[in-house]
Amino acid sequence: MKKADQWSGLALAILAAGMIRAALGLPFGDIHKPGPGFFPLWLGVILGCMSIGLFVQTTLSKRSAPTIRNILEEDVRWSKVLLVLVALVLYAFLLDYIGFLVATFLLMIVLLRFIEPQSWKAVIGLALVGSAGSYLIFEVWMKLRLPKGFLGI
Amino acid sequence: MNLLCAFLGALMGTLVGVLPGLGPVGAMSMLLPVTYGMPPTGAVIMLAGIYYGAQYGGSTTSILVNIPGESASVVTCLDGYQMARQGRAGAALGISAFGSFIAGTLGVLALSFLAPPLVEAALSFGPPEYFALMCLGLTVLTFLAHGSMLKALIIAILGLFVGTIGLDITTGMQRFTFGLPDLMEGVGLVQVAMGMFGIAEILSNIEKTMQLSIFETKLKGYFPNREDWKRSIGSILRGTVVGFFLGILPGGNAIIASFSSYAIEKRLSKRPDLFGTGVIEGVAAPESANNAASSGCFIPLMTLGIPSNVVMALLLGALMIHGLTPGPMLMVKKPDLFWGVICSMYIGNIMLLVLNLPLIPLWVKVLKIPYRILFPFILLFCLIGVYTVNNNVFDIYLTIFFGIVGYVMRKLDFEAAPFILAVVLGPMMEKAFRQSLIMSRGDFSTFVTRPIPAVIFGIATVLLILPMFTKTRQEKIAVLKDDTM
């Protein structure tokens, strides 16, 4: 149990089991008039077979394949990836409270300053251009309705 | 007005094509909200412009930086960059622009002649035919995917399942919504595409420090000389034919077209050993093929309403947002839309040729913008694009979720394209499947006794079984190895 594809196969098989379980909760209908559960159930069954197939195929194969450890130990800046994701979730969360303009300004600052650090002057300038510019284009010019916060902007 | 849309679309497409790490899929989904306020014809014209504009722009980056601006220009790097190193960047850029123009124009011409008879034929198609065609589309896409076909199939099935989320079409019952009202409408294509192609792409770009070095060269003489023309005209025409037909194929796309035409040229050439050292045919053929393919793939969408690749799926999404359902009826009911788009493609190709050559110095400047400044803006556009589809913050969360899924999939070597196409095809396939069974009163043999589905399923089965017995796929993988989507 070393290869990444073995783990993928197992995880997908568990997912397929969950799909089948969920699909069984829906009316199956019959072959003359398939119900809402008919198609998803078959998809779950096919996925289950295929993921077991993937597991077996990878296990039997003699060719070397990347392991989970290989993937994790790659030269990847995981902290940066995580930081972007956290920033994005926070952004989505804050949008309705502080409004598009402020939230975007803050997001741009984080992205510009903490992924590949740049001078604060450039960070503030670009963040202003990005947030105000997109506000002008989308809200003022194209009249799309961006979220407004407690400030009304 | 429509001219302006074509112009803006082509220009933005070129810009996006030039920028590495942002393909036509990302660009089209980012710019989707811009089209909401437009009439549907203008919107489709603009999105189409982005697509074929990106095919033009991609070559510039390949030739000057040796990094494909978008994935259909991967092969152009091989000979294009070598030509640039020999001081022939101008001729390489020139031939790719002329080749793209010739192929694009011929492709649109073929499209306008082939579409009407195909619509006639498509009008007689019933649900079993549609179901079979969609199955074939997904099978071809997984067959052409790089890496394991089994993994691509798994991803396609997962995509189909995600496509069933939401209200059931016939009974109105909620399926797999986890009680979230936001999921009742189903999982939108834009959220999936932006997540998997926008956010996941950015995540895998920032995980490493990205460096670009532009090949500094004097750019002059975009007009290829007589010798260049003599060598490349045949390649351009062959590339056009190959590209166009691979474009029509369900599951086919510009990437496959450019790879195949390069391989064909190399096999036909009198000097195959020189390929990869900077021969002009090696630039002309793939660049023509990818443009011809981008016209070809409009055929299944416009005549059948079936998208054959991710870009066309996005176009389908755009049409549906505007309340139009593509397919044979669209051409019968709204011919002005179809012919408007075709006309704009003729004009757009001319505009690209006239515009692009003088603008190359500008594109070179664009290339010099460092990624660390670019990516926050790309991300911001993605977020705005997703939000404005429904004015719903939930869609942003959903996009982030698919971004993570897409990133993990990249790490584990699963391809995103079959997933996205399956999400779009899922509801259509299920509908066709259920209607077929109701029509045949529960008789599965309807899929093999009707002639057209029988043939289509035959081809699909061969494609599914073939990889188990032959080595062709391994060879193909060797060619496609450094392909990035």
HADDOCK unambig.tbl for C-alpha pairs under 7 A between the chains (distance, minus, plus):
assign (segid A and resid 4 and name CA) (segid B and resid 412 and name CA) 6.88 0.50 0.50
assign (segid A and resid 31 and name CA) (segid B and resid 437 and name CA) 6.98 0.50 0.50
assign (segid A and resid 31 and name CA) (segid B and resid 442 and name CA) 4.78 0.50 0.50
assign (segid A and resid 32 and name CA) (segid B and resid 437 and name CA) 6.23 0.50 0.50
assign (segid A and resid 32 and name CA) (segid B and resid 438 and name CA) 5.56 0.50 0.50
assign (segid A and resid 32 and name CA) (segid B and resid 441 and name CA) 5.00 0.50 0.50
assign (segid A and resid 32 and name CA) (segid B and resid 442 and name CA) 4.03 0.50 0.50
assign (segid A and resid 33 and name CA) (segid B and resid 438 and name CA) 5.61 0.50 0.50
assign (segid A and resid 34 and name CA) (segid B and resid 434 and name CA) 6.08 0.50 0.50
assign (segid A and resid 36 and name CA) (segid B and resid 168 and name CA) 6.09 0.50 0.50
assign (segid A and resid 39 and name CA) (segid B and resid 430 and name CA) 6.57 0.50 0.50
assign (segid A and resid 40 and name CA) (segid B and resid 161 and name CA) 6.18 0.50 0.50
assign (segid A and resid 43 and name CA) (segid B and resid 157 and name CA) 6.38 0.50 0.50
assign (segid A and resid 43 and name CA) (segid B and resid 161 and name CA) 6.58 0.50 0.50
assign (segid A and resid 47 and name CA) (segid B and resid 154 and name CA) 6.16 0.50 0.50
assign (segid A and resid 47 and name CA) (segid B and resid 157 and name CA) 6.37 0.50 0.50
assign (segid A and resid 50 and name CA) (segid B and resid 154 and name CA) 6.50 0.50 0.50
assign (segid A and resid 71 and name CA) (segid B and resid 411 and name CA) 6.93 0.50 0.50
assign (segid A and resid 76 and name CA) (segid B and resid 207 and name CA) 5.11 0.50 0.50
assign (segid A and resid 76 and name CA) (segid B and resid 208 and name CA) 6.02 0.50 0.50
assign (segid A and resid 77 and name CA) (segid B and resid 207 and name CA) 4.79 0.50 0.50
assign (segid A and resid 77 and name CA) (segid B and resid 208 and name CA) 6.40 0.50 0.50
assign (segid A and resid 78 and name CA) (segid B and resid 207 and name CA) 6.63 0.50 0.50
assign (segid A and resid 80 and name CA) (segid B and resid 207 and name CA) 6.68 0.50 0.50
assign (segid A and resid 81 and name CA) (segid B and resid 203 and name CA) 5.77 0.50 0.50
assign (segid A and resid 81 and name CA) (segid B and resid 207 and name CA) 6.21 0.50 0.50
assign (segid A and resid 89 and name CA) (segid B and resid 397 and name CA) 6.82 0.50 0.50
assign (segid A and resid 92 and name CA) (segid B and resid 393 and name CA) 6.31 0.50 0.50
assign (segid A and resid 92 and name CA) (segid B and resid 396 and name CA) 6.30 0.50 0.50
assign (segid A and resid 92 and name CA) (segid B and resid 397 and name CA) 6.76 0.50 0.50
assign (segid A and resid 108 and name CA) (segid B and resid 376 and name CA) 6.22 0.50 0.50
assign (segid A and resid 111 and name CA) (segid B and resid 376 and name CA) 5.91 0.50 0.50
assign (segid A and resid 112 and name CA) (segid B and resid 372 and name CA) 6.98 0.50 0.50
assign (segid A and resid 112 and name CA) (segid B and resid 373 and name CA) 6.70 0.50 0.50
assign (segid A and resid 112 and name CA) (segid B and resid 376 and name CA) 6.77 0.50 0.50
assign (segid A and resid 116 and name CA) (segid B and resid 372 and name CA) 6.02 0.50 0.50
assign (segid A and resid 130 and name CA) (segid B and resid 377 and name CA) 6.84 0.50 0.50
assign (segid A and resid 144 and name CA) (segid B and resid 388 and name CA) 6.92 0.50 0.50
